[in-house]
Amino acid sequence: MPKVRWVPEGIEVDVPVGTDLRTASKLAHTQQGDACGGKCACSTCHVYVHEGKELLSEADEDEEDTLDKGFDVRINSRLGCQARVEGEGLVEIEISRESRESYFNEHPDEAPPGWREKR
């Protein structure tokens, strides 16, 4: 079964083939935002893929257009709601600052003290 790992947290979860990274994040209880609910309408589930890019579905035009609205987009950026695990192995990702901030906006009770002041 494929595995998704979040760095630097070191959290790992096994997922069935076909699972998107947003769903994997929810299974692992990580701090990944998803303001639009996985509709590819925002960039709050933005992650960086450090390992296992070849195990993920290809980004389509809609995902690339939505990523263009994101912050600190890099060559290894993907939207968690669109990137599906399609093969066996390890996918290692990092939650973007944008996504983590969105998560804390959605879940203020889980935000660390003073997180708004650090922005």
N, CA, C and O atoms as a MOPAC input file, in Angstrom:
PM7 MOZYME 1SCF
protein

 N      0.84400 1    -1.17500 1     0.00000 1
 C      0.00000 1     0.00000 1     0.00000 1
 C      0.89400 1     1.24500 1     0.00000 1
 O      1.89800 1     1.28600 1     0.71200 1
 N      0.53300 1     2.26700 1    -0.80000 1
 C      1.32300 1     3.50000 1    -0.81000 1
 C      1.33200 1     4.17100 1     0.56000 1
 O      0.42100 1     3.99200 1     1.36800 1
 N      2.38300 1     4.94600 1     0.79700 1
 C      2.54500 1     5.65500 1     2.06400 1
 C      2.78700 1     7.13100 1     1.75500 1
 O      3.52200 1     7.46500 1     0.82700 1
 N      2.15900 1     8.01700 1     2.54800 1
 C      2.40800 1     9.45500 1     2.45200 1
 C      3.03700 1     9.88300 1     3.76700 1
 O      2.56100 1     9.53300 1     4.84700 1
 N      4.13200 1    10.65600 1     3.65200 1
 C      4.84100 1    11.15500 1     4.83400 1
 C      4.91500 1    12.68000 1     4.74500 1
 O      5.21100 1    13.24100 1     3.69000 1
 N      4.63800 1    13.33700 1     5.87400 1
 C      4.73700 1    14.79800 1     5.97500 1
 C      6.03200 1    15.14900 1     6.68000 1
 O      6.33600 1    14.62300 1     7.75100 1
 N      6.79600 1    16.05200 1     6.06200 1
 C      8.01600 1    16.55100 1     6.68400 1
 C      7.79500 1    18.02400 1     7.00600 1
 O      7.10100 1    18.70400 1     6.25000 1
 N      8.33700 1    18.52700 1     8.06000 1
 C      9.26800 1    17.89100 1     8.99000 1
 C      8.59500 1    17.08600 1    10.09000 1
 O      9.28300 1    16.52900 1    10.94600 1
 N      7.27100 1    17.00900 1    10.09100 1
 C      6.55000 1    16.36900 1    11.18900 1
 C      6.87700 1    14.88000 1    11.35900 1
 O      6.85900 1    14.36200 1    12.47500 1
 N      7.17400 1    14.19700 1    10.25000 1
 C      7.44400 1    12.77100 1    10.32400 1
 C      6.18500 1    11.92300 1    10.42800 1
 O      6.26400 1    10.72700 1    10.71000 1
 N      5.03400 1    12.52400 1    10.20400 1
 C      3.76200 1    11.79300 1    10.23700 1
 C      3.65500 1    10.96600 1     8.95900 1
 O      3.96900 1    11.45200 1     7.87200 1
 N      3.21000 1     9.71200 1     9.09100 1
 C      3.03300 1     8.83000 1     7.93700 1
 C      1.67100 1     8.17000 1     7.99400 1
 O      1.13900 1     7.90400 1     9.07100 1
 N      1.11400 1     7.90700 1     6.82100 1
 C     -0.15200 1     7.18900 1     6.74100 1
 C     -0.13900 1     6.33500 1     5.47400 1
 O      0.34900 1     6.76500 1     4.42900 1
 N     -0.67400 1     5.13500 1     5.57800 1
 C     -0.87400 1     4.26800 1     4.41800 1
 C     -2.19800 1     4.66500 1     3.77400 1
 O     -3.18700 1     4.91200 1     4.46500 1
 N     -2.20600 1     4.72300 1     2.43700 1
 C     -3.42500 1     5.11000 1     1.72000 1
 C     -3.65100 1     4.16500 1     0.54900 1
 O     -2.69500 1     3.64000 1    -0.02100 1
 N     -4.89500 1     3.94900 1     0.19300 1
 C     -5.16600 1     3.15600 1    -1.01100 1
 C     -4.77100 1     3.93100 1    -2.26900 1
 O     -4.82300 1     5.16000 1    -2.28400 1
 N     -4.38100 1     3.22400 1    -3.30800 1
 C     -4.13300 1     3.85100 1    -4.60100 1
 C     -5.39800 1     4.61700 1    -4.98900 1
 O     -6.51200 1     4.12500 1    -4.81600 1
 N     -5.20800 1     5.82700 1    -5.51700 1
 C     -6.32700 1     6.67000 1    -5.91500 1
 C     -6.66800 1     7.75500 1    -4.90900 1
 O     -7.47800 1     8.63700 1    -5.19300 1
 N     -6.05000 1     7.69400 1    -3.72700 1
 C     -6.31000 1     8.69400 1    -2.67800 1
 C     -5.60300 1     9.99100 1    -3.02300 1
 O     -4.43300 1     9.98400 1    -3.40600 1
 N     -6.31700 1    11.11400 1    -2.88800 1
 C     -5.65800 1    12.40000 1    -3.10200 1
 C     -4.94800 1    12.82500 1    -1.81400 1
 O     -5.26800 1    12.34100 1    -0.72800 1
 N     -3.97800 1    13.73600 1    -1.95100 1
 C     -3.17000 1    14.14200 1    -0.80500 1
 C     -3.97900 1    14.90500 1     0.23600 1
 O     -3.62800 1    14.88500 1     1.41600 1
 N     -5.04400 1    15.57000 1    -0.16800 1
 C     -5.92000 1    16.25600 1     0.78800 1
 C     -6.60300 1    15.24100 1     1.69600 1
 O     -6.65900 1    15.43200 1     2.91100 1
 N     -7.11300 1    14.18200 1     1.12100 1
 C     -7.76000 1    13.12300 1     1.89900 1
 C     -6.74400 1    12.43600 1     2.79900 1
 O     -7.03800 1    12.14500 1     3.95800 1
 N     -5.55600 1    12.17600 1     2.27500 1
 C     -4.49600 1    11.57100 1     3.08900 1
 C     -4.18700 1    12.45700 1     4.28500 1
 O     -3.98200 1    11.96200 1     5.39400 1
 N     -4.15200 1    13.76200 1     4.06500 1
 C     -3.88400 1    14.70500 1     5.14900 1
 C     -4.94200 1    14.60300 1     6.24400 1
 O     -4.62300 1    14.64500 1     7.43300 1
 N     -6.18400 1    14.47200 1     5.84200 1
 C     -7.26400 1    14.33500 1     6.82800 1
 C     -7.12600 1    13.01900 1     7.60100 1
 O     -7.36300 1    12.98000 1     8.80800 1
 N     -6.74600 1    11.94900 1     6.91000 1
 C     -6.54300 1    10.66300 1     7.58400 1
 C     -5.42100 1    10.74000 1     8.61300 1
 O     -5.47000 1    10.07900 1     9.65100 1
 N     -4.40300 1    11.56100 1     8.31200 1
 C     -3.24100 1    11.68500 1     9.19500 1
 C     -3.39100 1    12.80800 1    10.22100 1
 O     -2.52800 1    12.98300 1    11.08100 1
 N     -4.47800 1    13.56300 1    10.13200 1
 C     -4.72800 1    14.68500 1    11.05400 1
 C     -3.60500 1    15.71400 1    11.01300 1
 O     -3.13400 1    16.17200 1    12.05400 1
 N     -3.17700 1    16.07600 1     9.80000 1
 C     -2.15300 1    17.10500 1     9.64500 1
 C     -2.81600 1    18.47100 1     9.49400 1
 O     -4.03500 1    18.56300 1     9.35200 1
 N     -2.02000 1    19.51600 1     9.52500 1
 C     -2.52300 1    20.88800 1     9.48300 1
 C     -2.47600 1    21.43700 1     8.06300 1
 O     -1.78300 1    22.41600 1     7.78500 1
 N     -3.21900 1    20.79500 1     7.17300 1
 C     -3.29500 1    21.21700 1     5.78000 1
 C     -4.65400 1    21.86000 1     5.54400 1
 O     -5.68700 1    21.25000 1     5.82100 1
 N     -4.65900 1    23.08300 1     5.03700 1
 C     -5.89900 1    23.80100 1     4.77000 1
 C     -6.64000 1    23.24500 1     3.57900 1
 O     -6.06200 1    22.55900 1     2.73600 1
 N     -7.91700 1    23.54300 1     3.51500 1
 C     -8.73600 1    23.16000 1     2.36000 1
 C    -10.02200 1    23.98200 1     2.34600 1
 O    -11.12100 1    23.44100 1     2.47400 1
 N     -9.87100 1    25.27700 1     2.19000 1
 C    -10.99900 1    26.20500 1     2.29000 1
 C    -12.12300 1    25.90900 1     1.29900 1
 O    -13.29000 1    26.11400 1     1.63300 1
 N    -11.81500 1    25.44000 1     0.10400 1
 C    -12.87300 1    25.19300 1    -0.88700 1
 C    -13.43000 1    23.78100 1    -0.80000 1
 O    -14.34300 1    23.43400 1    -1.54800 1
 N    -12.90400 1    22.97300 1     0.08800 1
 C    -13.41000 1    21.61700 1     0.23600 1
 C    -12.95900 1    20.65300 1    -0.84600 1
 O    -13.61000 1    19.63500 1    -1.07800 1
 N    -11.86000 1    20.95800 1    -1.50700 1
 C    -11.32000 1    20.03300 1    -2.50800 1
 C    -11.88900 1    20.20800 1    -3.89700 1
 O    -11.92800 1    19.24800 1    -4.66700 1
 N    -12.33100 1    21.40600 1    -4.24000 1
 C    -12.95900 1    21.66900 1    -5.54300 1
 C    -12.01000 1    22.30600 1    -6.55300 1
 O    -12.43800 1    22.68600 1    -7.64300 1
 N    -10.73100 1    22.42800 1    -6.20900 1
 C     -9.73000 1    23.06200 1    -7.07600 1
 C    -10.09400 1    24.52000 1    -7.35500 1
 O     -9.85300 1    25.03500 1    -8.44700 1
 N    -10.67900 1    25.17600 1    -6.34900 1
 C    -11.10500 1    26.56300 1    -6.50900 1
 C    -10.24300 1    27.53300 1    -5.71300 1
 O    -10.42300 1    28.74500 1    -5.82600 1
 N     -9.31800 1    27.03000 1    -4.91600 1
 C     -8.42400 1    27.88600 1    -4.14100 1
 C     -7.06700 1    27.18900 1    -4.11700 1
 O     -6.89700 1    26.14800 1    -4.75200 1
 N     -6.13400 1    27.73200 1    -3.41700 1
 C     -4.81300 1    27.08800 1    -3.34300 1
 C     -4.44200 1    26.76300 1    -1.90100 1
 O     -3.26000 1    26.65000 1    -1.57400 1
 N     -5.44100 1    26.61400 1    -1.04200 1
 C     -5.13900 1    26.42900 1     0.37900 1
 C     -4.69100 1    25.02000 1     0.74700 1
 O     -4.29000 1    24.79100 1     1.88800 1
 N     -4.74600 1    24.07900 1    -0.17200 1
 C     -4.21600 1    22.73900 1     0.10700 1
 C     -2.85200 1    22.55100 1    -0.56300 1
 O     -2.42100 1    21.42500 1    -0.81000 1
 N     -2.19300 1    23.65200 1    -0.84700 1
 C     -0.89400 1    23.68400 1    -1.52700 1
 C      0.18600 1    22.96500 1    -0.71500 1
 O      0.40700 1    23.27500 1     0.45500 1
 N      0.84800 1    22.00800 1    -1.35100 1
 C      1.94800 1    21.27200 1    -0.71500 1
 C      3.14000 1    21.22600 1    -1.66000 1
 O      3.01900 1    21.47900 1    -2.85900 1
 N      4.29800 1    20.89500 1    -1.08800 1
 C      5.51700 1    20.67100 1    -1.86500 1
 C      5.81300 1    19.17800 1    -1.82900 1
 O      5.86700 1    18.57900 1    -0.75400 1
 N      6.00500 1    18.57800 1    -2.99000 1
 C      6.31600 1    17.15300 1    -3.08700 1
 C      7.83400 1    17.00700 1    -3.12400 1
 O      8.48200 1    17.42800 1    -4.08200 1
 N      8.39600 1    16.40700 1    -2.07500 1
 C      9.84300 1    16.23100 1    -1.97800 1
 C     10.29800 1    14.89000 1    -2.53200 1
 O     11.43000 1    14.76000 1    -2.99900 1
 N      9.43800 1    13.90900 1    -2.48400 1
 C      9.79400 1    12.56900 1    -2.95700 1
 C      8.53500 1    11.88500 1    -3.46200 1
 O      7.45400 1    12.07500 1    -2.90500 1
 N      8.67300 1    11.09500 1    -4.50700 1
 C      7.55300 1    10.31100 1    -5.00400 1
 C      6.66400 1    11.02000 1    -6.01100 1
 O      5.52400 1    10.60900 1    -6.22400 1
 N      7.16400 1    12.07000 1    -6.62800 1
 C      6.37500 1    12.79900 1    -7.63100 1
 C      5.87400 1    11.86300 1    -8.72500 1
 O      4.76200 1    12.01800 1    -9.23100 1
 N      6.70200 1    10.89700 1    -9.08000 1
 C      6.34500 1     9.95400 1   -10.14600 1
 C      5.18300 1     9.03200 1    -9.76100 1
 O      4.59200 1     8.38400 1   -10.62400 1
 N      4.86000 1     8.97400 1    -8.47600 1
 C      3.75100 1     8.14600 1    -8.00400 1
 C      2.41600 1     8.87700 1    -8.03600 1
 O      1.37000 1     8.28700 1    -7.76300 1
 N      2.45400 1    10.17800 1    -8.37300 1
 C      1.24800 1    11.00100 1    -8.34900 1
 C      0.68500 1    11.20600 1    -9.74800 1
 O      1.40700 1    11.11800 1   -10.74100 1
 N     -0.60400 1    11.47800 1    -9.81200 1
 C     -1.24600 1    11.83600 1   -11.06900 1
 C     -0.60000 1    13.10700 1   -11.61600 1
 O     -0.02700 1    13.89300 1   -10.86200 1
 N     -0.69500 1    13.30000 1   -12.90800 1
 C     -0.16700 1    14.50900 1   -13.54300 1
 C     -1.07200 1    15.69500 1   -13.20900 1
 O     -2.28900 1    15.54700 1   -13.09600 1
 N     -0.46700 1    16.86300 1   -13.05600 1
 C     -1.24400 1    18.08400 1   -12.84200 1
 C     -1.92600 1    18.46000 1   -14.15800 1
 O     -1.29200 1    18.47300 1   -15.21400 1
 N     -3.21700 1    18.76600 1   -14.08400 1
 C     -3.91500 1    19.20000 1   -15.28400 1
 C     -3.96000 1    20.72800 1   -15.33800 1
 O     -3.45800 1    21.40100 1   -14.43700 1
 N     -4.55200 1    21.26100 1   -16.37900 1
 C     -4.58000 1    22.70700 1   -16.58800 1
 C     -5.32100 1    23.44100 1   -15.46600 1
 O     -4.90000 1    24.52200 1   -15.05200 1
 N     -6.41700 1    22.86400 1   -14.97500 1
 C     -7.16700 1    23.49500 1   -13.88100 1
 C     -6.29800 1    23.63300 1   -12.63300 1
 O     -6.28700 1    24.68200 1   -11.99000 1
 N     -5.57100 1    22.56700 1   -12.29500 1
 C     -4.69100 1    22.62900 1   -11.12500 1
 C     -3.59800 1    23.67800 1   -11.31800 1
 O     -3.31900 1    24.46000 1   -10.40900 1
 N     -2.99000 1    23.69400 1   -12.47600 1
 C     -1.92700 1    24.66500 1   -12.73400 1
 C     -2.45700 1    26.09900 1   -12.67800 1
 O     -1.78100 1    26.98800 1   -12.16000 1
 N     -3.65500 1    26.32700 1   -13.20300 1
 C     -4.26000 1    27.66500 1   -13.14300 1
 C     -4.53300 1    28.07700 1   -11.70000 1
 O     -4.31000 1    29.22900 1   -11.32900 1
 N     -5.01000 1    27.14600 1   -10.89200 1
 C     -5.29200 1    27.45300 1    -9.49100 1
 C     -3.99900 1    27.67800 1    -8.72200 1
 O     -3.93600 1    28.56300 1    -7.86900 1
 N     -2.97300 1    26.89400 1    -9.00800 1
 C     -1.67700 1    27.10100 1    -8.35100 1
 C     -1.09500 1    28.47800 1    -8.67200 1
 O     -0.36900 1    29.05300 1    -7.86200 1
 N     -1.41500 1    29.00100 1    -9.85200 1
 C     -0.93100 1    30.33200 1   -10.21700 1
 C     -1.41600 1    31.40100 1    -9.24200 1
 O     -0.81700 1    32.47300 1    -9.15300 1
 N     -2.49000 1    31.11900 1    -8.51300 1
 C     -3.03100 1    32.05500 1    -7.52300 1
 C     -2.36500 1    31.88800 1    -6.15700 1
 O     -2.59600 1    32.69100 1    -5.25400 1
 N     -1.55300 1    30.86700 1    -6.00400 1
 C     -0.94400 1    30.54500 1    -4.72400 1
 C      0.27000 1    31.39400 1    -4.40000 1
 O      0.73100 1    32.19300 1    -5.21500 1
 N      0.77800 1    31.20300 1    -3.18600 1
 C      1.96500 1    31.90500 1    -2.70600 1
 C      3.13900 1    30.94400 1    -2.63700 1
 O      2.96700 1    29.77500 1    -2.29000 1
 N      4.31400 1    31.42000 1    -2.96100 1
 C      5.54900 1    30.64400 1    -2.91000 1
 C      5.42000 1    29.32700 1    -3.68500 1
 O      5.80400 1    28.26200 1    -3.20100 1
 N      4.87300 1    29.43100 1    -4.89300 1
 C      4.73700 1    28.25800 1    -5.75100 1
 C      6.11700 1    27.88800 1    -6.29200 1
 O      6.87800 1    28.74500 1    -6.73900 1
 N      6.41600 1    26.60000 1    -6.24000 1
 C      7.72200 1    26.07300 1    -6.65300 1
 C      7.52100 1    24.99300 1    -7.70500 1
 O      6.39200 1    24.60600 1    -8.00800 1
 N      8.61200 1    24.51900 1    -8.24700 1
 C      8.56300 1    23.48000 1    -9.27100 1
 C      7.90900 1    22.19800 1    -8.74100 1
 O      7.32400 1    21.43300 1    -9.50700 1
 N      8.01300 1    21.96800 1    -7.41900 1
 C      7.46200 1    20.74900 1    -6.81900 1
 C      6.12300 1    20.99900 1    -6.12300 1
 O      5.69200 1    20.18700 1    -5.30400 1
 N      5.45800 1    22.12000 1    -6.44400 1
 C      4.16400 1    22.43300 1    -5.84400 1
 C      3.04300 1    21.61000 1    -6.46900 1
 O      3.02300 1    21.36700 1    -7.67600 1
 N      2.12000 1    21.19100 1    -5.62300 1
 C      0.89000 1    20.51600 1    -6.07300 1
 C     -0.24600 1    20.93600 1    -5.15400 1
 O     -0.02400 1    21.37200 1    -4.02500 1
 N     -1.46700 1    20.79700 1    -5.65900 1
 C     -2.64600 1    20.96900 1    -4.82300 1
 C     -3.01200 1    19.60500 1    -4.26600 1
 O     -3.15400 1    18.63500 1    -5.01100 1
 N     -3.16200 1    19.53900 1    -2.96300 1
 C     -3.48200 1    18.26900 1    -2.32400 1
 C     -4.78200 1    17.65900 1    -2.81000 1
 O     -4.92400 1    16.43600 1    -2.83600 1
 N     -5.73100 1    18.49900 1    -3.19500 1
 C     -7.03100 1    17.98500 1    -3.63700 1
 C     -6.97100 1    17.38300 1    -5.03600 1
 O     -7.88500 1    16.66100 1    -5.43500 1
 N     -5.91500 1    17.66900 1    -5.78200 1
 C     -5.81400 1    17.20200 1    -7.16500 1
 C     -4.77100 1    16.10700 1    -7.36200 1
 O     -4.90400 1    15.29200 1    -8.27500 1
 N     -3.75300 1    16.07400 1    -6.54000 1
 C     -2.66800 1    15.09300 1    -6.67700 1
 C     -3.10200 1    13.76600 1    -6.06400 1
 O     -3.23900 1    13.65200 1    -4.84600 1
 N     -3.31300 1    12.77900 1    -6.90200 1
 C     -3.74200 1    11.44900 1    -6.44200 1
 C     -2.57000 1    10.47100 1    -6.49300 1
 O     -1.78400 1    10.46800 1    -7.44000 1
 N     -2.47300 1     9.64800 1    -5.46100 1
 C     -1.43700 1     8.61600 1    -5.40900 1
 C     -1.84700 1     7.50700 1    -6.36600 1
 O     -2.91400 1     6.91200 1    -6.21900 1
 N     -0.99200 1     7.23200 1    -7.35100 1
 C     -1.33500 1     6.24900 1    -8.38100 1
 C     -0.43500 1     5.02100 1    -8.38900 1
 O     -0.61700 1     4.12300 1    -9.21000 1
 N      0.54400 1     4.97800 1    -7.47000 1
 C      1.44100 1     3.83200 1    -7.45700 1
 C      1.94300 1     3.52300 1    -6.06900 1
 O      1.83800 1     4.33800 1    -5.15300 1
 N      2.49200 1     2.33100 1    -5.92900 1
 C      3.05200 1     1.88300 1    -4.65300 1
 C      4.36400 1     2.59000 1    -4.37600 1
 O      5.16200 1     2.80800 1    -5.28800 1
 N      4.59000 1     2.94600 1    -3.12700 1
 C      5.83600 1     3.58500 1    -2.73500 1
 C      5.57300 1     4.69800 1    -1.73800 1
 O      4.50000 1     4.77900 1    -1.14000 1
 N      6.57500 1     5.55900 1    -1.57000 1
 C      6.51400 1     6.64300 1    -0.60400 1
 C      6.38400 1     7.98900 1    -1.31100 1
 O      7.14600 1     8.30100 1    -2.22600 1
 N      5.41000 1     8.77600 1    -0.87200 1
 C      5.26900 1    10.16000 1    -1.31000 1
 C      5.55600 1    11.01800 1    -0.08900 1
 O      4.88600 1    10.89800 1     0.93700 1
 N      6.55800 1    11.88800 1    -0.20600 1
 C      6.94300 1    12.72900 1     0.92100 1
 C      6.59800 1    14.18100 1     0.57500 1
 O      7.04600 1    14.71400 1    -0.44100 1
 N      5.79200 1    14.81000 1     1.44000 1
 C      5.32700 1    16.16000 1     1.16100 1
 C      5.54300 1    17.08300 1     2.36000 1
 O      5.70600 1    16.64300 1     3.49800 1
 N      5.53700 1    18.36500 1     2.05700 1
 C      5.61700 1    19.40900 1     3.07000 1
 C      4.42800 1    20.33900 1     2.85400 1
 O      4.15100 1    20.74300 1     1.72500 1
 N      3.74300 1    20.67200 1     3.90900 1
 C      2.61200 1    21.59200 1     3.82600 1
 C      3.16100 1    23.00800 1     3.66800 1
 O      4.03000 1    23.43000 1     4.43000 1
 N      2.65200 1    23.73800 1     2.68100 1
 C      3.12000 1    25.10700 1     2.47100 1
 C      2.65100 1    26.01400 1     3.61000 1
 O      1.68600 1    25.70600 1     4.31000 1
 N      3.33600 1    27.11100 1     3.77700 1
 C      2.95800 1    28.08900 1     4.80300 1
 C      1.52800 1    28.58000 1     4.55100 1
 O      0.74200 1    28.73400 1     5.48600 1
 N      1.20700 1    28.82000 1     3.28900 1
 C     -0.13700 1    29.25100 1     2.89100 1
 C     -1.19600 1    28.25600 1     3.37500 1
 O     -2.23100 1    28.65300 1     3.90900 1
 N     -0.93500 1    26.99000 1     3.18900 1
 C     -1.88500 1    25.95500 1     3.57700 1
 C     -2.02600 1    25.87200 1     5.09200 1
 O     -3.13500 1    25.75800 1     5.61500 1
 N     -0.90400 1    25.93000 1     5.78600 1
 C     -0.94700 1    25.86200 1     7.25100 1
 C     -1.70100 1    27.06500 1     7.82800 1
 O     -2.48800 1    26.91100 1     8.76200 1
 N     -1.46500 1    28.24900 1     7.28400 1
 C     -2.18200 1    29.44100 1     7.75000 1
 C     -3.67500 1    29.31300 1     7.49400 1
 O     -4.49000 1    29.71300 1     8.32500 1
 N     -4.03000 1    28.75900 1     6.35300 1
 C     -5.44100 1    28.52500 1     6.05100 1
 C     -6.04900 1    27.55100 1     7.06000 1
 O     -7.17300 1    27.74700 1     7.52300 1
 N     -5.30600 1    26.51100 1     7.39400 1
 C     -5.79200 1    25.54200 1     8.37900 1
 C     -6.05700 1    26.22800 1     9.71400 1
 O     -7.09300 1    25.99700 1    10.33800 1
 N     -5.12400 1    27.07100 1    10.15500 1
 C     -5.31600 1    27.76000 1    11.43700 1
 C     -6.47400 1    28.74900 1    11.37200 1
 O     -7.15300 1    28.96300 1    12.37600 1
 N     -6.71300 1    29.35300 1    10.21300 1
 C     -7.89300 1    30.20900 1    10.06200 1
 C     -9.17500 1    29.39300 1    10.18200 1
 O    -10.16900 1    29.86100 1    10.73800 1
 N     -9.14600 1    28.17700 1     9.65800 1
 C    -10.30600 1    27.28500 1     9.70900 1
 C    -10.46100 1    26.62900 1    11.07900 1
 O    -11.57100 1    26.26600 1    11.46800 1
 N     -9.35100 1    26.47100 1    11.81800 1
 C     -9.32800 1    25.79600 1    13.11900 1
 C     -8.54400 1    26.64400 1    14.12900 1
 O     -7.47900 1    26.22000 1    14.57900 1
 N     -9.04100 1    27.81900 1    14.48900 1
 C     -8.27000 1    28.72000 1    15.36000 1
 C     -7.93900 1    28.12500 1    16.72300 1
 O     -6.95900 1    28.52600 1    17.35000 1
 N     -8.74300 1    27.17500 1    17.18600 1
 C     -8.47000 1    26.53800 1    18.47700 1
 C     -7.20800 1    25.67900 1    18.44600 1
 O     -6.67400 1    25.34100 1    19.50200 1
 N     -6.72300 1    25.32000 1    17.25900 1
 C     -5.51100 1    24.50100 1    17.12600 1
 C     -4.26400 1    25.32700 1    16.80500 1
 O     -3.15700 1    24.79000 1    16.75300 1
 N     -4.44300 1    26.62200 1    16.59200 1
 C     -3.31100 1    27.48300 1    16.22300 1
 C     -2.39100 1    27.68600 1    17.42400 1
 O     -2.85900 1    27.84500 1    18.55200 1
 N     -1.08200 1    27.68100 1    17.17800 1
 C     -0.14800 1    27.94300 1    18.27600 1
 C     -0.27800 1    29.39500 1    18.74100 1
 O     -0.66100 1    30.26200 1    17.95500 1
 N      0.03000 1    29.66200 1    19.98600 1
 C     -0.05500 1    31.03100 1    20.50000 1
 C      0.81700 1    31.97500 1    19.66300 1
 O      1.96200 1    31.65900 1    19.34100 1
 N      0.26300 1    33.11900 1    19.32400 1
 C      1.00300 1    34.14300 1    18.61400 1
 C      1.24300 1    33.87400 1    17.13500 1
 O      2.04600 1    34.57600 1    16.52100 1
 N      0.58300 1    32.89100 1    16.54000 1
 C      0.86200 1    32.57100 1    15.14400 1
 C      0.52500 1    33.71800 1    14.19500 1
 O      1.20600 1    33.89200 1    13.18500 1
 N     -0.49100 1    34.49000 1    14.48900 1
 C     -0.83600 1    35.62100 1    13.61900 1
 C      0.25200 1    36.68900 1    13.63900 1
 O      0.52000 1    37.30900 1    12.61000 1
 N      0.87300 1    36.91300 1    14.77200 1
 C      1.90400 1    37.93600 1    14.89300 1
 C      3.18600 1    37.54600 1    14.14700 1
 O      3.97300 1    38.41900 1    13.78400 1
 N      3.40200 1    36.25700 1    13.91800 1
 C      4.62300 1    35.78200 1    13.28300 1
 C      4.57900 1    35.91200 1    11.76300 1
 O      5.60000 1    35.72100 1    11.10100 1
 N      3.44100 1    36.22600 1    11.21300 1
 C      3.27100 1    36.27800 1     9.75600 1
 C      3.90500 1    37.44900 1     9.13300 1
 O      3.83700 1    37.61300 1     7.91500 1

